């Protein structure tokens, strides 16, 4: 009955009160923040909706508001200047600039998302023209110079904007996902995000960071729609342009045969990715365009707002469900957020009158705040277990298959010092949740502006499995048990080892966090548990950076701290003055191998940037997050899984053996080729010997003393002994990993004009130098490669007008791929006699068809193509190990004969080959009654002949009949 009355009150409130109240501009003094969502005019130019929007913006505080246009600003893409139709398209686009230019001139912010008409097939140049035209138009109208209203216009990189402390805006270029790369050779030029995998990582990082705050996810394509693009058609659609033809058209669009419609495979994959990741992490507000009508919809935990169109006429819509809204009208949507993140939405018609208003669902709260004040602090120290969740204690027979891990250590109750946030480091103030997937963490700041991280030692499995698997409780419990493969005190033993080797690192402390008022809104999520507290790699407002992060003495300039992606961007912008300290990186990576830390992806690093007297900025790595050090993956079931699942081969028990170093370092396959591509063999091995010498038995024993006696008694002696053996045998492991990384080497250019010089030596070696194309420039990359170490060189020219110059007599000892990238590139032989053609069959040139000129004096393999991926740098491309896996097979038939056997598949990756260069499958089966044998070979060779896939099948079988029938006789 109570819920029924609440619903009645809500209906009355929506029908009468909020429409009037929301029609008023927010009071700037209240701290409210307004997000106006507006669809494009679809080619109608200036419309009543845009004119009314301009009037509405006069009442909005530009410092407390943002306007997001959701795409389709003209009837077609913007053509190049001086081409027919350009002037008309400009007028249609300028209507949106006119409506918002005064708002921008007063300091307001406007973002334009590309729509499917703005970013069409082969449309990367078109959308970049649109971006340039919009920015230039706003600047001409009085906006500040350098304005960018369409960031990442042709890229898939999501842009996260913090609007307030509690409200964020994530801008996603969804049309990038819809593009067909074969028809758009310029796709991803100059983009940080080039692959679906990279987009997924960027998306999930943003969702996790905002899982306890309000996040508006803005993209052109919605999760669901009651308009035509969502598959909703009225009766009239079946008769347009004629009966039967109209019905066939409706069926084609509803069944996913037509691009841009919801069931089309590319659209479906985008929607499922966003929806499932959102469901895994919390509840978010999705704001979109695409369909030309106004809509408010619910999608499981998510809320979808469609801003429709600002055109003259809205698009048809079908009737929505209860509590939802859809109107075949142009207009716009307006979100108003309170300081807490709570908010409401209102839809306005072209004349500004309200059509619908609704309170938004509450912001997801992670954890339930306890009732009443916090209890007094207990006496310290406090005895606590590492995990506040129950840990399975499985019988020995079961443990053989599931692994024993460190489950016993997780159940120990040991004394820990108290963490009083009001006193620690002069007072620590929580500011927001961290973005970890397995661990709940909290960001804090001290009185000097220094940043700290507090992570619960209890792992959270609820966000690791994808939706809807994360709702299965037994699976969550099993993953929780799997977390016990990480040692609870591993992070304490690593800093002494890192200090001995000279690797920058955090200094974590294990402390008991009682429930306390200082946790503020995070009470209930944190409290009465064990936490790991450490200072973050961040330069505080006052004071110095700690020495373990590369800090300098008082009075000297402190290093700047950069994340991995920011470091890569800086190095590629100007490699002559921005460089990774690769020797320091090698020390860090060798230490990773010694301690068994296999999970060293790009998110595990920060870099301390210090400018030297020579003007070169060196980026020194800071190794973070040691959860996987000493990982004890000792399950027999896991060993069986590795036969079928190659990627599971990264998980091994920590012992004296290194195992397969290629699989051990698999998670760093998009990091190491970039940060370890300069060091020659002799120096590599010398550094390995230095690390070995630094990790003495005494250093290891002192590091293990950081553990409590009870914990050490369980596993400490075994781990210490394994560390000593691994340290002693490190040079052999380093040698093996050098062989892995040296087999295929990436050499990268810069954002400017570069020269790549190749000197072919008579002994089969190749000397490589990369430098700026300006006369007198010194090389920023130099290395000699030997065929005994290297099979293939990949030269990435990136941006600019680049030159590949070949010196000497080319040989076939190594394969060479030259990836031209953006700009107009040139390939030539340096110094051959006139009329002589230098034959260089080992060199393959990848570029756009008109992006590279191959001089007549050199003969190379021409791989120029309209396919975008062939002309771009992707960090992980070409660094997958070749692998094999086995699948047992049992075939049961309705007859009397059955088969047993298996299938072995071996996959060989290849440079610029998708999904691989070749795959070879051998299947062998044995008949259980007649003992007949059946064998089959299948070879797959993608794009191996004239860009077509090839397949080879061979089938051999002996007689295996259990009953023979030779036909009727003539008797």
FENRAUR-V410905 format. One record per run of one state. SS is the DSSP state (A for helix, B for strand, O for the rest). FROM is the first residue (numbers start at 0). LEN is the number of residues. If there is no record, write none. Layout:
ss:SS from:FROM len:LEN
ss:SS from:FROM len:LEN
This chain:
ss:O from:0 len:1
ss:A from:1 len:21
ss:O from:22 len:5
ss:A from:27 len:3
ss:O from:30 len:2
ss:B from:32 len:6
ss:O from:38 len:9
ss:A from:47 len:10
ss:O from:57 len:4
ss:A from:61 len:3
ss:B from:64 len:5
ss:O from:69 len:16
ss:A from:85 len:20
ss:O from:105 len:3
ss:B from:108 len:4
ss:O from:112 len:11
ss:A from:123 len:17
ss:O from:140 len:18
ss:B from:158 len:4
ss:O from:162 len:4
ss:B from:166 len:6
ss:O from:172 len:1
ss:A from:173 len:5
ss:O from:178 len:2
ss:A from:180 len:3
ss:O from:183 len:12
ss:A from:195 len:14
ss:O from:209 len:4
ss:B from:213 len:6
ss:O from:219 len:8
ss:A from:227 len:3
ss:O from:230 len:4
ss:A from:234 len:5
ss:O from:239 len:5
ss:A from:244 len:10
ss:O from:254 len:10
ss:A from:264 len:17
ss:O from:281 len:3
ss:B from:284 len:4
ss:O from:288 len:5
ss:B from:293 len:6
ss:O from:299 len:2
ss:B from:301 len:5
ss:O from:306 len:18
ss:B from:324 len:3
ss:O from:327 len:4
ss:B from:331 len:6
ss:O from:337 len:5
ss:B from:342 len:6
ss:O from:348 len:5
ss:B from:353 len:6
ss:O from:359 len:22
ss:B from:381 len:4
ss:O from:385 len:10
ss:A from:395 len:7
ss:O from:402 len:4
ss:A from:406 len:5
ss:O from:411 len:1
ss:B from:412 len:4
ss:O from:416 len:1
ss:B from:417 len:1
ss:O from:418 len:5
ss:A from:423 len:3
ss:O from:426 len:2
ss:B from:428 len:5
ss:O from:433 len:5
ss:B from:438 len:7
ss:O from:445 len:5
ss:B from:450 len:9
ss:O from:459 len:9
ss:A from:468 len:3
ss:O from:471 len:1
ss:A from:472 len:13
ss:O from:485 len:4
ss:A from:489 len:12
ss:O from:501 len:2
ss:B from:503 len:2
ss:O from:505 len:3
ss:B from:508 len:5
ss:O from:513 len:3
ss:A from:516 len:6
ss:B from:522 len:1
ss:O from:523 len:2
ss:B from:525 len:1
ss:O from:526 len:2
ss:B from:528 len:7
ss:O from:535 len:11
ss:A from:546 len:3
ss:O from:549 len:10
ss:B from:559 len:4
ss:A from:563 len:10
ss:O from:573 len:4
ss:B from:577 len:3
ss:O from:580 len:1
ss:A from:581 len:14
ss:O from:595 len:6
ss:A from:601 len:3
ss:B from:604 len:7
ss:O from:611 len:5
ss:B from:616 len:7
ss:O from:623 len:8
ss:B from:631 len:1
ss:O from:632 len:3
ss:A from:635 len:9
ss:O from:644 len:1
ss:A from:645 len:5
ss:O from:650 len:2
ss:B from:652 len:1
ss:O from:653 len:7
ss:A from:660 len:4
ss:O from:664 len:1
ss:A from:665 len:3
ss:O from:668 len:3
ss:A from:671 len:4
ss:O from:675 len:5
ss:A from:680 len:14
ss:O from:694 len:2
ss:A from:696 len:8
ss:O from:704 len:4
ss:A from:708 len:20
ss:O from:728 len:1
ss:A from:729 len:14
ss:B from:743 len:7
ss:O from:750 len:3
ss:B from:753 len:7
ss:O from:760 len:5
ss:B from:765 len:7
ss:O from:772 len:8
ss:B from:780 len:5
ss:O from:785 len:6
ss:B from:791 len:7
ss:O from:798 len:4
ss:B from:802 len:5
ss:O from:807 len:7
ss:B from:814 len:5
ss:O from:819 len:5
ss:B from:824 len:5
ss:O from:829 len:8
ss:B from:837 len:9
ss:O from:846 len:5
ss:B from:851 len:3
ss:O from:854 len:3
ss:B from:857 len:5
ss:O from:862 len:5
ss:A from:867 len:4
ss:O from:871 len:11
ss:B from:882 len:9
ss:O from:891 len:7
ss:B from:898 len:10
ss:O from:908 len:9
ss:B from:917 len:10
ss:O from:927 len:5
ss:B from:932 len:13
ss:O from:945 len:2
ss:B from:947 len:10
ss:O from:957 len:14
